[in-house]
Structures are given as structure tokens and as C-alpha cells.
Amino acid sequence: MDLPKPKVSELRNGATGDYSVERLYRLLNNLGVGVTVVLEELPDWTKGGVAVRDA
């Protein structure tokens, strides 16, 4: 992954704030994990959410 062990440990513990979304996608792709982003229009500008699914 080209990351030092302390950074890998941080990522495994959910500390993703130091990484751009693009870099996180790239890291996951390098590990053989596909990433799909789906954008949906919500009625009346209601607040959206984030869902993570295991394929």
C-alpha cells in the first residue's frame, strides 16, 4: 500500500481525515476492492446519507 504501518493502523481504526476521497478509493482499489459511488436525487432537498454495503 506504500503506507507506513502507523498510517495503516490509523486507517484501520477509521481515521480517514488526512486522506482525500480519491486517495482512499485508490488505496482500496490497490487492495482489490471495487468502489462504486451512486448519486441519487432526493425530493425537497432533504438531507442525504452515506451507506456502505458489503458485496
C-alpha contacts under 8 A as a table, 3 or more apart, distances in Angstrom:
res1	aa1	res2	aa2	distance
1	M	27	L	6.65
1	M	30	N	7.08
1	M	31	L	7.70
3	L	7	K	6.14
3	L	8	V	6.33
4	P	7	K	5.49
4	P	8	V	6.48
5	K	8	V	5.04
5	K	9	S	6.15
6	P	9	S	5.06
6	P	10	E	6.26
7	K	10	E	4.99
7	K	11	L	6.28
8	V	11	L	5.14
8	V	12	R	6.22
9	S	12	R	5.08
9	S	13	N	6.31
10	E	13	N	5.12
10	E	14	G	6.46
10	E	15	A	5.22
10	E	16	T	7.59
11	L	14	G	5.08
11	L	15	A	5.11
11	L	16	T	5.82
12	R	15	A	7.45
15	A	18	D	7.59
16	T	19	Y	5.66
17	G	20	S	7.67
19	Y	23	R	6.17
19	Y	24	L	6.47
20	S	23	R	5.23
20	S	24	L	6.37
21	V	24	L	5.12
21	V	25	Y	6.21
22	E	25	Y	5.11
22	E	26	R	6.19
23	R	26	R	4.95
23	R	27	L	6.11
24	L	27	L	5.08
24	L	28	L	6.20
25	Y	28	L	5.15
25	Y	29	N	6.08
25	Y	35	V	6.54
26	R	29	N	5.03
26	R	30	N	6.14
27	L	30	N	5.13
27	L	31	L	6.50
28	L	31	L	5.08
28	L	32	G	6.52
28	L	33	V	5.17
28	L	34	G	7.08
28	L	35	V	7.52
29	N	32	G	4.99
29	N	33	V	4.95
29	N	34	G	5.80
29	N	35	V	7.29
30	N	33	V	7.29
42	L	45	W	5.91
42	L	46	T	6.13
42	L	47	K	7.96
42	L	48	G	7.29
43	P	46	T	6.26
